[in-house]
Amino acid sequence: MRKNLKKAAIVGAGVLAFSGIATGMAQASVWQGADIPGKGSLQECTNWGNALQAHGTIVGFACMENEGGNSWELTPYYSN
């Protein structure tokens, strides 16, 4: 559990930075989408999240590695 939280913090920090910016905006609407499961390393989740964010599909994301490794869940954050 501790290992999972540490790894989630890697990408979660970017979401927190975005949240701080959004707080300063007039009622920016950001919502959390359903978790997207995947296989592979946590780096693959991060790469996928970065690609989605660069494309403008999402505004932020968090990755959580499942217990046992080699699988993960990407939590996307969308803006209206």
Secondary structure, 3 states (H helix, E strand, C coil): CHHHHHHHHHHHHHHHHHHHHHHHCCCCCEEECCCEEEECCHHHHHHHHHHHHHHCCCCEEEEEECCCCCEEEEEEEEEC
